[in-house]
Amino acid sequence: MSRIFDHIAPVYSVFDRFIPRPDVETSTSNSEKILDVGGGTGTILQRISDERPDTQVYLLDRSRPMLKHSDRSLHRVQGDASRIPFSDSSFDTILCIDALHHFVDKHRALKELVRVTEPGGSVVIIDLEPKSPLTKIICMVERLLGEPSYFLAPGSLVRFFSEHGWTSEIDGSDFHQFILTAKKSDSG
Ligand SMILES: C[S@@+](CC[C@H](N)C(=O)[O-])C[C@H]1O[C@@H](n2cnc3c(N)ncnc32)[C@H](O)[C@@H]1O
């Protein structure tokens, strides 16, 4: 199985600060306990943690080298998104940024995101819009590198969450990227 991120972790950790990322600080401003699934080198969590040191932030990634390049102040956990090593309802906010399309078992990973979110909590998924020509090129390159890249359409994610009784909205989308925020009901 490809472990491309194990190999590129040192390079990724240098360049990831230059990757333009949507503002998740605002959408997580009320969060107390956040899990970033496929969080890589932890750049986003680090930003949140710097702004609000009281927030508990957990970084989960399959790649040990990626985690090694994250800041030690984060709770770093090596693990697979399709078997998240936390009990049910552990977090009020889950982030999954530019990572879902890399997961081998996307459906199982989505079910895991649902499981570890507490009632009233939310999941924020940011990924590339599958219809964009840029996404198609990225997909081709990533597959050549051995990644299981497949981009789920935002509409199918909305359907998935609605089947679990969640509400969701797609926000800040442009032609290349979408931001989906899904909310679990207060009753779970
Ligand atoms: C493109 S990077 C994105 C990292 C980070 N979210 C960011 O925005 O910088 C994708 C990450 O997903 C991780 N990943 C891939 N498959 C995974 C899985 N099944 N479980 C957990 N992490 C996984 C990779 O190791 C990599 O760090």
The ligand as an ORCA input file, in Angstrom:
! r2SCAN-3c Opt
* xyz 0 1
  C      -2.985     16.049      1.879
  S      -2.623     15.567      3.523
  C      -3.609     16.757      4.393
  C      -3.063     17.026      5.756
  C      -3.755     18.156      6.512
  N      -5.162     17.880      6.724
  C      -3.562     19.473      5.802
  O      -4.562     20.083      5.373
  O      -2.408     19.897      5.694
  C      -3.570     14.061      3.736
  C      -3.261     13.330      5.024
  O      -4.160     12.233      5.171
  C      -3.448     11.188      5.825
  N      -4.148      9.905      5.637
  C      -4.288      9.215      4.488
  N      -5.023      8.112      4.712
  C      -5.351      8.115      6.034
  C      -6.131      7.259      6.857
  N      -6.714      6.155      6.369
  N      -6.271      7.571      8.164
  C      -5.685      8.693      8.675
  N      -4.950      9.546      7.937
  C      -4.785      9.265      6.627
  C      -2.079     11.233      5.183
  O      -1.086     10.557      5.940
  C      -1.861     12.750      5.083
  O      -1.190     13.244      6.219
*
